Amino acid sequence: LPHTPHSATATTKIQNIMTMTLSPPPNETEEIAHSHRTQRDDSSDVLELPSSSPDDASSGPLVRLALQKRTLPSWVADQFEGWGERVSLPEWDADEKISLEEHDDNDNDFLCSGDDDYRQNNGWKGTDLCHSLTSPVRISHYAIQYKDNGGVGTKLTGVAHFTPNAESHSGYCHGGSMTAAMDDVIGGTSFFVTGQCVPWSGFTAQVNVSLRRPIPVGSYLKIVGEITKTEGRKVWISSCLVCGNDDNEVYCTAEGLAILKK
């Protein structure tokens, strides 16, 4: 699909998203080898902006905005071509980087539908839980590989960045962030069951998650959903979170059921 580079700055986009306070990331406690495999990145920028209402007595303190500046691991560029056709949805594209380069941190290097207010103008009330600049677990670079015109074996693959906003135990991410990621890829995979992308054509009805190992804050993992069975409006999907460099290093698995709309 054609993509138009995003013209707004990250500061402008973040002003229209949400405000939050971000605690400093935990001290590095993981082994260097593990850090290399998962490509941890605990860095973040806190943008300080004046309150929008200077006449308001509460406008004295600066608003703290947590913007996670990502450094995509090299395995994304190495593997992406083999994942299939890149997925582009206008409700996600304003926060989706075009580049696959490991150290590309250009604030303007984002996909965009040409309408910065697409979500607001089409019924959404806020930002996507897993596909925005401030998502606790930020999922991006989805690509689809069809099998039998969307049947069993059709696979959706992407990148899941577990940011400091997903933290639970010191230095590790909340199990709920892992479950949210599984929900996202299960529901997203069901969009392709007809052999073409039909966004929001189905919804997740059931997710059975197995948390295999803790995820260190800042990790980049590969997320995969695969159609395993279809029956009428029901679509069964298996999903997982694995190390980008080693599919055998599994952090989470799930079996899910999505229901297609009538």
C-alpha positions as a Markdown table, in Angstrom:
| # | Residue | x | y | z |
|---|---|---|---|---|
| 1 | Leu | 0.0 | 0.0 | 0.0 |
| 2 | Pro | 1.2 | 3.6 | -0.7 |
| 3 | His | 2.7 | 5.3 | 2.3 |
| 4 | Thr | 3.1 | 9.1 | 2.9 |
| 5 | Pro | 5.8 | 10.2 | 5.3 |
| 6 | His | 4.5 | 11.8 | 8.5 |
| 7 | Ser | 5.1 | 15.6 | 8.5 |
| 8 | Ala | 4.3 | 16.4 | 12.1 |
| 9 | Thr | 6.9 | 16.4 | 14.8 |
| 10 | Ala | 6.9 | 13.9 | 17.6 |
| 11 | Thr | 6.2 | 16.7 | 20.0 |
| 12 | Thr | 3.0 | 17.7 | 18.1 |
| 13 | Lys | 1.8 | 14.1 | 18.0 |
| 14 | Ile | 2.5 | 13.4 | 21.6 |
| 15 | Gln | 0.5 | 16.6 | 22.6 |
| 16 | Asn | -2.5 | 15.1 | 21.0 |
| 17 | Ile | -2.1 | 11.7 | 22.6 |
| 18 | Met | -1.9 | 11.7 | 26.4 |
| 19 | Thr | 0.2 | 12.9 | 29.4 |
| 20 | Met | 1.8 | 10.7 | 32.0 |
| 21 | Thr | 4.8 | 10.6 | 34.4 |
| 22 | Leu | 7.5 | 8.1 | 33.7 |
| 23 | Ser | 9.8 | 6.9 | 36.4 |
| 24 | Pro | 13.4 | 6.3 | 35.5 |
| 25 | Pro | 14.1 | 2.9 | 34.1 |
| 26 | Pro | 15.5 | 0.3 | 36.5 |
| 27 | Asn | 19.2 | -0.4 | 36.8 |
| 28 | Glu | 20.6 | -2.9 | 34.3 |
| 29 | Thr | 20.4 | -6.3 | 36.1 |
| 30 | Glu | 20.3 | -8.8 | 33.1 |
| 31 | Glu | 23.2 | -10.6 | 31.7 |
| 32 | Ile | 24.9 | -9.0 | 28.7 |
| 33 | Ala | 24.2 | -12.0 | 26.6 |
| 34 | His | 20.5 | -11.9 | 27.3 |
| 35 | Ser | 20.4 | -8.2 | 26.7 |
| 36 | His | 22.0 | -8.8 | 23.2 |
| 37 | Arg | 19.5 | -11.5 | 22.3 |
| 38 | Thr | 16.4 | -9.5 | 23.2 |
| 39 | Gln | 17.8 | -6.2 | 22.1 |
| 40 | Arg | 16.8 | -4.3 | 25.3 |
| 41 | Asp | 16.5 | -0.5 | 25.1 |
| 42 | Asp | 15.6 | 1.2 | 28.3 |
| 43 | Ser | 16.1 | 4.7 | 26.9 |
| 44 | Ser | 13.2 | 7.2 | 26.9 |
| 45 | Asp | 12.7 | 10.9 | 26.4 |
| 46 | Val | 10.5 | 13.0 | 28.7 |
| 47 | Leu | 9.3 | 16.0 | 26.9 |
| 48 | Glu | 8.4 | 19.0 | 29.1 |
| 49 | Leu | 5.7 | 21.3 | 27.7 |
| 50 | Pro | 3.9 | 24.2 | 29.3 |
| 51 | Ser | 0.2 | 23.7 | 30.2 |
| 52 | Ser | -2.2 | 24.6 | 27.4 |
| 53 | Ser | -4.0 | 27.0 | 29.8 |
| 54 | Pro | -1.7 | 29.7 | 31.1 |
| 55 | Asp | -4.5 | 31.4 | 33.0 |
| 56 | Asp | -5.2 | 28.3 | 35.0 |
| 57 | Ala | -3.6 | 28.3 | 38.4 |
| 58 | Ser | -2.6 | 24.7 | 38.0 |
| 59 | Ser | -0.6 | 25.5 | 34.9 |
| 60 | Gly | 2.6 | 26.3 | 36.8 |
| 61 | Pro | 4.3 | 22.9 | 36.7 |
| 62 | Leu | 5.4 | 21.6 | 33.4 |
| 63 | Val | 3.5 | 18.6 | 32.0 |
| 64 | Arg | 5.7 | 15.5 | 31.7 |
| 65 | Leu | 5.2 | 13.5 | 28.6 |
| 66 | Ala | 6.7 | 10.0 | 28.2 |
| 67 | Leu | 7.9 | 9.4 | 24.6 |
| 68 | Gln | 9.6 | 6.1 | 24.1 |
| 69 | Lys | 12.3 | 6.7 | 21.5 |
| 70 | Arg | 13.0 | 3.3 | 20.0 |
| 71 | Thr | 16.1 | 1.8 | 18.5 |
| 72 | Leu | 14.9 | -1.1 | 16.4 |
| 73 | Pro | 17.2 | -4.2 | 16.7 |
| 74 | Ser | 19.1 | -5.4 | 13.7 |
| 75 | Trp | 17.1 | -8.6 | 13.4 |
| 76 | Val | 14.0 | -6.7 | 12.3 |
| 77 | Ala | 15.7 | -5.5 | 9.1 |
| 78 | Asp | 17.3 | -8.9 | 8.6 |
| 79 | Gln | 14.1 | -10.8 | 8.8 |
| 80 | Phe | 11.3 | -8.5 | 7.7 |
| 81 | Glu | 11.4 | -9.3 | 4.0 |
| 82 | Gly | 10.6 | -12.9 | 4.9 |
| 83 | Trp | 7.6 | -12.0 | 7.0 |
| 84 | Gly | 5.4 | -11.2 | 4.0 |
| 85 | Glu | 3.4 | -8.1 | 2.9 |
| 86 | Arg | 3.6 | -5.1 | 5.3 |
| 87 | Val | 0.3 | -4.3 | 7.0 |
| 88 | Ser | -0.8 | -0.7 | 6.8 |
| 89 | Leu | -3.8 | 0.6 | 8.7 |
| 90 | Pro | -4.5 | 4.4 | 8.8 |
| 91 | Glu | -5.5 | 4.2 | 12.4 |
| 92 | Trp | -2.0 | 2.9 | 13.3 |
| 93 | Asp | 0.2 | 4.5 | 10.6 |
| 94 | Ala | 0.8 | 7.9 | 12.2 |
| 95 | Asp | 2.8 | 6.1 | 14.9 |
| 96 | Glu | 4.4 | 3.5 | 12.7 |
| 97 | Lys | 8.1 | 3.9 | 11.6 |
| 98 | Ile | 8.9 | 3.4 | 7.9 |
| 99 | Ser | 12.5 | 2.7 | 8.5 |
| 100 | Leu | 13.9 | -0.7 | 9.5 |
| 101 | Glu | 17.3 | 0.7 | 10.2 |
| 102 | Glu | 18.7 | -0.2 | 13.6 |
| 103 | His | 19.6 | 3.4 | 14.7 |
| 104 | Asp | 17.1 | 5.5 | 12.7 |
| 105 | Asp | 15.5 | 7.8 | 15.2 |
| 106 | Asn | 14.1 | 10.4 | 12.8 |
| 107 | Asp | 10.9 | 11.8 | 14.4 |
| 108 | Asn | 9.4 | 12.4 | 10.9 |
| 109 | Asp | 10.1 | 8.9 | 9.6 |
| 110 | Phe | 6.6 | 7.5 | 10.1 |
| 111 | Leu | 3.9 | 6.0 | 7.9 |
| 112 | Cys | 0.9 | 8.2 | 7.6 |
| 113 | Ser | -2.5 | 8.1 | 5.8 |
| 114 | Gly | -2.3 | 11.8 | 5.1 |
| 115 | Asp | -4.8 | 12.6 | 7.9 |
| 116 | Asp | -3.3 | 13.2 | 11.3 |
| 117 | Asp | -6.8 | 13.1 | 12.9 |
| 118 | Tyr | -7.9 | 9.9 | 11.2 |
| 119 | Arg | -8.9 | 8.2 | 14.5 |
| 120 | Gln | -10.8 | 11.1 | 15.9 |
| 121 | Asn | -12.6 | 11.6 | 12.6 |
| 122 | Asn | -13.6 | 8.0 | 12.3 |
| 123 | Gly | -15.2 | 7.2 | 15.7 |
| 124 | Trp | -12.2 | 6.4 | 17.9 |
| 125 | Lys | -12.0 | 8.1 | 21.3 |
| 126 | Gly | -8.3 | 7.8 | 22.1 |
| 127 | Thr | -5.1 | 6.0 | 21.1 |
| 128 | Asp | -4.6 | 2.3 | 20.4 |
| 129 | Leu | -3.4 | 0.3 | 23.5 |
| 130 | Cys | -0.7 | -1.5 | 21.5 |
| 131 | His | 0.0 | 0.8 | 18.5 |
| 132 | Ser | 0.8 | 4.3 | 19.8 |
| 133 | Leu | 3.9 | 6.3 | 20.8 |
| 134 | Thr | 3.0 | 5.8 | 24.5 |
| 135 | Ser | 1.8 | 2.2 | 24.5 |
| 136 | Pro | 3.2 | 0.2 | 27.4 |
| 137 | Val | 3.9 | -2.6 | 24.9 |
| 138 | Arg | 4.2 | -1.1 | 21.5 |
| 139 | Ile | 3.6 | -3.5 | 18.5 |
| 140 | Ser | 4.7 | -2.5 | 15.1 |
| 141 | His | 5.9 | -3.7 | 11.7 |
| 142 | Tyr | 3.2 | -6.2 | 11.2 |
| 143 | Ala | 3.5 | -8.3 | 8.0 |
| 144 | Ile | 1.2 | -10.9 | 6.7 |
| 145 | Gln | 2.0 | -14.2 | 4.9 |
| 146 | Tyr | -1.0 | -15.8 | 3.4 |
| 147 | Lys | -1.6 | -19.6 | 3.1 |
| 148 | Asp | -4.4 | -20.9 | 1.0 |
| 149 | Asn | -6.0 | -17.5 | 0.6 |
| 150 | Gly | -6.2 | -16.7 | 4.2 |
| 151 | Gly | -6.8 | -20.3 | 5.5 |
| 152 | Val | -4.9 | -22.4 | 8.0 |
| 153 | Gly | -1.2 | -21.5 | 8.1 |
| 154 | Thr | -1.8 | -17.8 | 7.3 |
| 155 | Lys | 0.7 | -16.0 | 9.6 |
| 156 | Leu | 1.0 | -12.4 | 11.0 |
| 157 | Thr | 4.4 | -11.4 | 12.3 |
| 158 | Gly | 5.6 | -8.2 | 14.0 |
| 159 | Val | 7.8 | -6.5 | 16.6 |
| 160 | Ala | 6.7 | -6.0 | 20.2 |
| 161 | His | 8.7 | -3.5 | 22.3 |
| 162 | Phe | 8.1 | -3.8 | 26.0 |
| 163 | Thr | 8.7 | -0.3 | 27.3 |
| 164 | Pro | 9.3 | 0.9 | 30.9 |
| 165 | Asn | 5.6 | 1.7 | 31.1 |
| 166 | Ala | 4.9 | -2.1 | 31.1 |
| 167 | Glu | 6.9 | -2.7 | 34.3 |
| 168 | Ser | 5.6 | -4.8 | 37.2 |
| 169 | His | 8.3 | -6.5 | 39.3 |
| 170 | Ser | 11.5 | -4.4 | 39.4 |
| 171 | Gly | 13.0 | -4.6 | 35.9 |
| 172 | Tyr | 10.4 | -7.0 | 34.5 |
| 173 | Cys | 7.2 | -6.5 | 32.6 |
| 174 | His | 3.7 | -7.1 | 33.8 |
| 175 | Gly | 2.0 | -10.3 | 32.7 |
| 176 | Gly | -0.9 | -8.3 | 31.6 |
| 177 | Ser | 1.2 | -6.6 | 28.9 |
| 178 | Met | 2.1 | -10.0 | 27.5 |
| 179 | Thr | -1.5 | -10.9 | 27.5 |
| 180 | Ala | -2.5 | -7.7 | 25.7 |
| 181 | Ala | 0.1 | -8.5 | 23.1 |
| 182 | Met | -1.4 | -11.9 | 22.5 |
| 183 | Asp | -4.9 | -10.4 | 22.3 |
| 184 | Asp | -3.6 | -7.9 | 19.7 |
| 185 | Val | -2.0 | -10.4 | 17.4 |
| 186 | Ile | -4.9 | -13.0 | 17.7 |
| 187 | Gly | -7.5 | -10.4 | 16.8 |
| 188 | Gly | -5.2 | -8.9 | 14.1 |
| 189 | Thr | -4.6 | -12.3 | 12.5 |
| 190 | Ser | -8.3 | -12.8 | 12.1 |
| 191 | Phe | -8.5 | -9.7 | 9.8 |
| 192 | Phe | -6.8 | -11.8 | 7.1 |
| 193 | Val | -8.8 | -15.0 | 7.1 |
| 194 | Thr | -10.5 | -14.1 | 3.8 |
| 195 | Gly | -7.2 | -13.8 | 1.9 |
| 196 | Gln | -7.2 | -10.0 | 2.1 |
| 197 | Cys | -7.0 | -7.4 | 4.9 |
| 198 | Val | -10.4 | -6.5 | 6.3 |
| 199 | Pro | -9.7 | -4.4 | 9.4 |
| 200 | Trp | -12.0 | -4.9 | 12.4 |
| 201 | Ser | -13.9 | -7.7 | 10.6 |
| 202 | Gly | -13.5 | -9.8 | 13.8 |
| 203 | Phe | -12.9 | -9.6 | 17.5 |
| 204 | Thr | -11.1 | -11.7 | 20.0 |
| 205 | Ala | -13.5 | -13.9 | 22.0 |
| 206 | Gln | -11.0 | -16.0 | 24.0 |
| 207 | Val | -7.3 | -16.0 | 24.9 |
| 208 | Asn | -5.6 | -18.7 | 26.9 |
| 209 | Val | -2.1 | -17.5 | 27.7 |
| 210 | Ser | 0.9 | -19.3 | 29.1 |
| 211 | Leu | 3.6 | -17.1 | 30.5 |
| 212 | Arg | 6.8 | -19.0 | 29.9 |
| 213 | Arg | 9.5 | -16.6 | 31.2 |
| 214 | Pro | 9.7 | -13.0 | 32.5 |
| 215 | Ile | 10.4 | -10.3 | 29.9 |
| 216 | Pro | 13.0 | -7.7 | 31.0 |
| 217 | Val | 11.9 | -4.0 | 30.6 |
| 218 | Gly | 13.0 | -2.6 | 27.2 |
| 219 | Ser | 13.0 | -5.9 | 25.4 |
| 220 | Tyr | 12.2 | -6.2 | 21.7 |
| 221 | Leu | 10.6 | -9.6 | 20.9 |
| 222 | Lys | 9.1 | -11.1 | 17.7 |
| 223 | Ile | 5.3 | -11.6 | 17.9 |
| 224 | Val | 3.6 | -14.2 | 15.7 |
| 225 | Gly | 0.0 | -15.2 | 15.2 |
| 226 | Glu | -1.0 | -18.2 | 12.9 |
| 227 | Ile | -4.5 | -19.4 | 11.9 |
| 228 | Thr | -4.9 | -23.1 | 12.9 |
| 229 | Lys | -8.5 | -23.7 | 12.2 |
| 230 | Thr | -11.7 | -22.1 | 10.8 |
| 231 | Glu | -15.3 | -23.0 | 11.1 |
| 232 | Gly | -18.0 | -20.6 | 9.9 |
| 233 | Arg | -17.4 | -17.3 | 11.7 |
| 234 | Lys | -15.0 | -18.8 | 14.2 |
| 235 | Val | -11.2 | -18.5 | 13.7 |
| 236 | Trp | -8.7 | -20.3 | 15.9 |
| 237 | Ile | -5.3 | -18.8 | 16.2 |
| 238 | Ser | -2.0 | -19.8 | 17.9 |
| 239 | Ser | 0.4 | -17.0 | 18.9 |
| 240 | Cys | 3.7 | -16.5 | 20.6 |
| 241 | Leu | 6.3 | -14.0 | 21.8 |
| 242 | Val | 9.9 | -15.2 | 21.0 |
| 243 | Cys | 13.4 | -13.9 | 20.9 |
| 244 | Gly | 14.1 | -12.1 | 17.7 |
| 245 | Asn | 17.3 | -14.1 | 17.1 |
| 246 | Asp | 16.0 | -17.5 | 18.4 |
| 247 | Asp | 12.5 | -18.8 | 17.8 |
| 248 | Asn | 13.2 | -21.5 | 20.4 |
| 249 | Glu | 13.5 | -18.9 | 23.2 |
| 250 | Val | 9.8 | -18.6 | 24.0 |
| 251 | Tyr | 8.5 | -16.0 | 26.4 |
| 252 | Cys | 4.8 | -16.4 | 26.0 |
| 253 | Thr | 2.3 | -18.6 | 24.0 |
| 254 | Ala | -1.5 | -18.3 | 23.6 |
| 255 | Glu | -4.3 | -20.1 | 22.0 |
| 256 | Gly | -7.1 | -17.8 | 20.9 |
| 257 | Leu | -10.6 | -17.7 | 19.3 |
| 258 | Ala | -11.7 | -14.8 | 17.2 |
| 259 | Ile | -15.3 | -14.3 | 15.9 |
| 260 | Leu | -16.0 | -12.7 | 12.6 |
| 261 | Lys | -18.7 | -10.1 | 12.3 |
| 262 | Lys | -21.9 | -11.1 | 10.5 |
